[in-house]
Amino acid sequence: MKSQPSNSNKTRARKTAGEPRRLRIVWTPEQDALLGKLADWEVAQRLRRKLSTVRARRERLHIPPAFLTAKEYPRFVGQRVAHLDPWTGEQDELLGMDSDAEVASILDRTAARVTNRRYKLDVPPCYPSPPHPRRWTEKEEQLLGTASDEAIARKIKRTVLAVRHRRMVKRIRLRPPWRPEDDKVVGSRPDAQVAMLLKRPVTNVRWRRQILGLPPKGGSKPWTPEEEGLLGTRPDAELAQRFGRTKQAVLARRCILGKAKFGGRTQPQTFSWSAADDVLLGAIPDEEVAKRLGCSLTRVLDRRRQLGRRKADPSAFRWTEAEKALIGQIPDAEIAARLGVPVSKVASQRQRLGRTNPGAQRKGWTPDEVALLGTMPDREVALRLDRHVSVVSNKRRELRIAFRNPEYQMWDPAQDKLLGVVRDEEIARRTGLPVSKVRDRRHRLGIPVAEPQKRRWMVEEEALVGTAPDVEVAAKLGRSEASVQLRRLQLGISPSAAPTLPRDPGYRNWDPLNDHLLGMLRDEEVAHQTGCRVQAVRARRHRLGLPIAQSQRRSWAPEEEALLGMASDTVVASKLGRTESAVSQHRQALGIPTWQRAAPSG
């Protein structure tokens, strides 16, 4: 068998003299100048190189990308983008001045990065106070209830929730008054269709119909005496088909009249219990009692539970008077051997009778056995003395002998003076106890945790703050970056100049002169006209408390209503330029049936 060549031989076999060797790519300054100014794919296309090679070179030089694609964005989130998008002093000053979401929208960052930066600088969060509520004028309150809340909110430039709340406080009903032409429609159609046609709740239409004393349209069909007489004589399904009713309606009417089902069992006669019957309950199984008396098992169970008797168990052991007389006269073990029952059952019956076990031999304690208590764990003492562990523990507690276990170290009260002065971990290291035991002892005594000693700032250290980036100052002084940033903010020193990144040319601040567009046009349209982002437009509208702009509802013309039902809703919607749901809803409100394709003739 030939031996297989090793990996090293395979590697040498690849590098033959006829194959060209891979050349190392050399980047010129002119090529490096293109990085960051053009997109990576465009640079790769110009230089005829791979996209991964261009991206690796740009990241090695710490050059930010020209723009981030959907695939590139996750690679520059978090710590990887820290060197590409550093925080400036002006940006840090905005932290805590407004909510993190608002600051994130201003700085074009994510809210998570703003929150992490604020935590790092130990800047307290800002909870924006609610805007001062506008007082309601008399003219605005007169408009409540005259139209829908959405229409009034757009008219007086308030939110729908504010209009609804004010209307409910004033106890103004939104429903318009009933007109004579509305009363003519009530009762002519089902309440649901009238509600859709008049744009009222179904409950309001039902209430108006009852006030007018009109019967419901399409209501339940009254039962005739002939129909009620046939109930129970034939199956419910057959009678439902004969009467033109549903099977559930026939079943419900038959149950209301108390008539039995056709072909079903007759109602059993009432069963009366006698004293002789009660004696059988609990003495023999319930199934046997039901079979003897000729009644149901449920009736036997209910009667036995009513008398408070237990269920008869054929396998259960029952004590006779002669057997009970033996208990307490001879040892439990001997009685258990005679009757063939466990010793525990004999002991439980003896304790229930309040008698003692004559065969119990209590072993006394000698002075040598007492001397062993507390010298070693109770389990070892029990093994040496051939006693149970509980017996040894009870005897030791009775003599008030301390517990002894070399593997379990007890807390020394003299060590209480260290609690709250030294950290819990240090006390655990000194005493050899677990940290959890030290913490439990400190909590039990109500002593607060010891605070670590803070390192004070020297004059020489404070002189270095602000002369270089906080990261470099922290590395020189041996402190954390957050500590250096906090001290710089306390001293009122601005951060050192950091290289600023080119701002996105598509980003534009909001101009207050464009506030009149909010609430009148959709947010996307306002963003398109002003050149701002949709998020910025939405945030500005929320801050001013303006409702979202809603499209005007297009009314139905008689010519459009004439087309309903003449074709499918999809075809009618395409002809009228409406949605299919709008066409279907209006057709149902008018009570027009769905268009159906005619069957082919012949």
N, C-alpha and C positions, 0 to 999 in steps of 0.2 A: 504494500500500500504506500503510495506517495505521500510524503508529509506536506501539509498545507503551508504555504509561505506565511510568515508573520506579518504584522501590520507595518513594521519598518521596511520589510522587503517590498510590500505593496506601495508604500510611499515612494521608495526609490524607483519603483517601476514606472510610476507616473512621470517622474522628472527625467524624461529621455532627452537625448540631444536634439531630436528633431522638433520638439515642442517649444513654443515661445514662452519665456518667463513673464510672470505678471509684473508690470511696471508700477512703481509707486507714483500716485497722483500728486503732482506739485501744484499748489495754488499760488498764483501771482497776485500782487497787490491790486491790479486792475480787476481780477476776478473776485477778490474779497470785497471790493467796493460795490459790487452788484448785490451782495447779500443784504437782505433787509430792505432794499429799495424796490426790488421786484419780488413777485411771488416765487416760491421755491420751484414750482413746476416750470415757470418761465425761465428762471436761471438755468435749470437743468436742461431745458430745451435749447437755450442759446449755447451753453458750453458743451452740449452733447454728453452729459453725465447723468448718472442715476439720481432720482429724486432723494433716495435715502442718503446718498453721498453729500448732496447739497445741504440737506437738513442737518446732518451730523456736523458738517463744517461750520454752519451758522450757529449751532448750539455750542460748539466748542469755543467760538469767539464771543459768546454771550451777546449775540445780536438778535434783537427782537424780530419776529416775522413781519412781513408787510401786512398781511391779514391772516386770520386764522380760519381754516376751514372746519367743517363739522368733525372731520377725523383728527385734525391737529389740535383742536381746542382742549380735549381732556389731558393732553400731554403738558399743557402749560397752566394747569390749575394747581393751586396750593403752593408747596414749597418750590416746585420746579420753576414757577414763574416769578419767584421772589427777586431773583437777580435781574429779571427782564422788566419788572414793573415795581420798582421800589417805592416806598412811601416817602413823601416829602413833608416838610414841616407845615406847609399850608394845608395839606390834606389831614395831618394829625390834629390840627386845630379845629377841624370840623367835627371830629369825633366827640360825641356827647352833646353837641349843640342841637341835634335833631335825632329822630329815630334812625336806627341802622338802615332800614329800607330806604328812607329818604336820602341819607348820606350815600348809600350805594348807588342810587339813581343819579345823584349829582356827579359822583366820581367815576361813574361807569365801571363799577366793580360789583361783585356779588355781595349779598347781604351777609353771607357766612364769613367772607374775608374781612368785612368791616367789623363784624362782631368779634372775631378773633384778634384783630388789631386793637380794638378797644379793651379787651380783656388783658392783652399783653401790656398795654400802657396803664392798666389799672384806672381807666376812666369810667366813672359811673354812667349808667345808661340814662337816656333822656326819654321821659314819658311825656309826649306832647300833650299839653292841656287842650281840652276840647274847645273848639271855637265858640266865641260868645254868641249865644243864640239870638237870632233876630226876633224881635217882638212882632206879634201878629197885629196887623192893623184891622180896623173895622171893615174896610173894603175887602181885604183878603178873607175874613171870616164870612162875609156875605156870599162869597163864591163857593163855600163848602157845600157839597151836596147837589149843586146845580149841574155838575158833570162828573165824569170819572175822576178818581184821585190822580191818575197819570196825567190827564189833560190839565187839571188845575195845577199840578206840580210843575209842568212845563210852562204854564202861563205866568205863575208868580215866582218861578225859578227857585223852587224848594224841592226837597227829596219827597218821594212818594210816601215813605214811612212817616215823615213829619206831617204831611197833609192828612194821612189816615189817622195818626194819633190825635191831631187837633180836632178832627171831625168827631172822633169817638169821645173826646173830652167834652165837646159841646153837645153831644148826644144828637147829632144830625144824621138822619138816615140817608144812605146813598141811593136808595131806590126812588126813582121818580114817582110822582103821583099817578094813580090809575086814571086813564082817559076813557071816554065812552067808546072810542074805537078799539081800545084794548079789551074792554069788557066783552065786546062782540066776539073776539077771538077765543076768549076763555070758554072752555066746554065744548068747542067745536072740534078740537083735536086733543090728543093725549097731552097731559101736563108737561111731559118732557119736550115735546115738539113746540108747544106754546112758549115754554121757557127759552128755548133756543131762538125762536122767532122774535120774541120781545126783549131778549137779552136780560132776563131776570132769573133768579134762582127758582128751582122747581118747588121749593117749600113756599115761596111767595105766591107762585101761581096757584098752588093747591089751596093756600089760605084764602085767596081772592075768590076761587071757585066755590069754596064752602060758604063764604060770606054771601055770595049771590045765590046760593041754594041750587047750584047746577050739579047734575050727576056727572061722574067722571066718564070721559070718552074711552071706550075700549076697556071698561072695567069688568069685574067678575060677573058672570052670568048667573042670575038667581036660580035656585033649585026649585023644581016643581014637586008637588006631592007624588006624582007618578014616578018620577026619577028616584025620589027617596025611598019609595016602596020597593023598588027593584034592587036596592043596595043589599048585598049579601046573598042574593039569590043566584048570581052568576059571578064569574071571576072579574076582578077589578079592570083588567085590561080589556075584556070584552065589553063591559059596560061603558068604559071610557070611549071606546070607538063608536058605540051606539049613541051616546049622548053628545059626542063632539067635544069632549073635555080631555084633560090630561089624566094620566093614571094617578098622579100625586093628588089631584083635586078630588078624585073619586075616593081614594084611600083616606084622605083627611076628613071628608064628609061622613064616611062610614064610621070612622073612629069617634067623631063628634056625636053621632046618633047612638053609639054604643052597640052597633051590630057586628056580629061575628063574621069572620072571613069565610068565604064560600069554600066548602070542603075542608075547613080547619077543624081543630079539636074544640069540643065544647068546654065551657068554663067549668072547672072542677067545683064540686060542692065544698062548702066550708067544713073544716075538720075541727072537732072539739077534743081537747085533751082530758083524759080521766086520770085519777090518782094511780091506777095500775099502769097506765102508759108512762107516767112520769118516772116510775120506778125503773123502767128499762133504760132511761137516758143516762149515759155514763157508765152503765154496768156492762153493756155489750156494744159492739161497734155501731156507728150511726147507720151504716148500710143495712145491717141486720134489723135494726129498729124500723127503718123505712119499709123493708120488705114484709115484716110481720104486720105492721099497722096499715099498709097499703097507702101510704102518703109519700110525698116527694122528699128527697134528701135535704133540700133547702129548708123545708118546714121543720125537719128534725133538728137541723143545726141551729135554727133560730130559737127553737124551744129549749134546747140544752144550754145555749148561751144565756137565755133569759133566766134560767134557774141557777146559773153560775156553776155549772158542773164541768169537769174536765172530760176530754175525749177519752173513751175507753181504748186502752192499748193492750192487745193480747199478750205482747211480750213483756209487759211491765210486771215487776214483782210486787205482790201484795202480801203484807204482813198479817198473819193471823194472831189471835189473842194468845195462843199457846207459844208462838214464836216470840211475841213481844215480851212474854213473861221470862224468857231466857236471857233477855238483854239485861246486862248488869250483874247477872249471877255467874256467868262464865266469861272468859276472855272473848274479845271480838274475833280474834283469829279462829278460835274453835267454832264459833257460831257460823262464820263465813264458810268454813270447811264443811260443816254439816249441811247447810242450805245451798251451797254452791253459788254464792253471790260474792262480790268483791268485799274486802274488809272496809273500804270507804263507805259502802252503802250501810253496813252494820254500824259504823261509827256515827254516820249522820243521823240514823234512826235513834241511836243511844243519846246523842246530844239533844235531839228533838224531845226525848222523854225526860231529859234532865238527870241521867244516871251516869255513874262513873264506870270505867273499865277496870275490872278486878285483875286482869292480866297485865296491866301496864306496870312496868318496873322502872321507876325513876332512879337514875344513877346519880349518886351524890358526888359532891365536889371535894376532893382532898386538898390539903394545903399545898402539895407539890403542883397540882393542876392549876390552882388559883395563882400560884407564883408565875406560871407561864403566860398569863394574860397580860397583854400590852408589851411583851418582849419581842413579839413577831406578829405578822399579820394574822387576823382571825382565821383565815383559810388554812394556814399552816398549823395553827394550834388545833383546829378541828380535825385535821388529818392525824396529828400525833395522838390526840386523846380519843379518837374514834367517836366523835360527836358531830352533830350537824352545825353548820356555820351560824345559823340563826341562834342556836342555843349558846354558842360561845359569845356571840355579839351581845345577846341579852344579859348574860352573866357579867361581861366586862362593863356594860353600861350600869348594871345594878350596883357594882362595886365602885363606880366612878373612876375607872382606870382609863387613861388616855389611849388614844388610838396610835398604833405604831406600824409604819410601813416605810421601809427605806426608799422605795421607789416613789413615794408620795410625800413631798416635803411640805410641812405646815408653815403658815405665815407667822412670822415673829412680830408681835406688837411693837417691839423696839425699832422695827424698820419703818414705822408709820411716819417718822420725822422726815424721811426722804421723799415721801409722796408730795407732789406739787412743786418740789424744789428741783428735783432731777427728773429728766425725761423717763417715761415708763420703760423704754428699751434699755436704758443705762441701769435702772434698778433691777431689771430682770437679768442683766449680765452679771451684776454684782452678787445677787442673791441666788442665782441659779434656778429661779422660778420662771414659769412661762409668762409671756407678756400679758396674756389674757387674765392671768391670776392677779398680776399687779394692777391692771386696769379695773378689774372687778373690786378689788380692795379700795382703790381710790374713789370709785363711784359710790361704794357703800358708805364711806366716810364723808362724801360730799365735798371732796377736794378738787379744785379745777386742775386742768392739765398744765404742766410747766411750759412756759413759752420760751422758745430758743432765744439766746442773746443775739440782738441785732448788731451787725458790724457798723460802727459809726463812720461817717464820711470825714476824711481829713481835708485840710485846706489844699494840700497838694493835689489830692484826687479831684476836688471840685474844680480846680483850675484847668484840668484836662477835659472837662465836660464841655461839649460843643465845639472843640477844636478839630475833631475828626468824627466820622460816623460812629454811632452808638455801638456798633458791633466791634469796631477796632478799640474803642475806649474800654469796653467790657473785657476784651481779651488782655489789654495791658494791665488793668486793675484787678483782674481775677474775680470779676463780678458778672452777674447775669445781664443780658441786654435789657430786660425789662426794668431791672434796678437802675441802670444808667439812664434809661429814658424817663423813668419816674423822677429821678433827682434833677434831671435837666428841666423837666416841666415845673418842678417846685421852685427852682431857681429862676425861672423865666428866661432861659437861654434858648435861642432858636437853634435848630439843628444845622449841622454843616451842610454846605451846598452839595446836592446830589445830582447826578446827571438826569436831566428830565427827558422823558420819552416824547416822541412826536405825537401830538394829539390827533385823534381820529378826525379827519376832515368832515365826516358825516355827522359829528356830534354838534349840536347847537343848543344853547341855553334857551329857556323859555322867556318869551317877551310878554310882559303884562298887558301890552296893547292888544294881544290876541285873545284876551279873556272873553271877549264878546262872542267868539266862535264856539266856546264850550257849551254843551247842552243843546246847541242849535243844530250842529252837524255831528256826524258820527266821529268817534275818536280816530279812526283810520283816515278819514277825509281831512280832519284838522291836522294830523301828523303829515299828510301829504302836502298840504298847503303851506305849513309853517316850516317844514324841513326837520322837525323834531321827531324823536322816537315816540311810538305809541304808548310806551310805559310812562314817559314823561308827561304826555297829554293826559293820560288817565290819572296820574298822581296829582296833577294840578287841578283837575276837575273834582277829585275827591276832597282836596284841601279846601276848595271853595264851597263844597257842599252842593254841587250842581248835579241834577239827575242826568242819566244817560239819554241821549237824543234817540227818540223812537220814530220810526217811519210812520207817515200818515196813512191811515187805513183808507183804502180805496173803496168807495161805495159802489153798489151794484146798480147797473142801469137795467131798465125793462128789457132791452134787446139782449143783454147778457143772460138774464134770468130765463128768457124764452128758449135758450139753447140747452138749459139744464135738463137732463133726462133724454135728450135727443141722440146722444152718443155717450160713449164711456167718459168717465171723469178725466181720464188722462188726455183724451182727444180734446175735450172742452177746455181743459186747463191750458193746453198748448195753443189753442185758438185765441183765448182771452188773455193770455200772458199772466196767468195766475198759477198758484200752486195747486196741486191735486187735492191736498187736504182742505184748502179753502173752498174749492168747488164742491167737494163731498159734504163738508159741514153745512154750507148754505143750501145745498139740495135737500139734505135731511131736515133742515129747519123749515123749508117750504113744503115738506111732505111729499116730495116728488120721488117716485120709485126709481130704483137703479135701472139703467138702460140694459136690455138684454137682446142678444143677437137673435133675429128671427130664424126659426127652423126652416131648412130648405124644403120646398114643396115637391110633391111627387115622391 
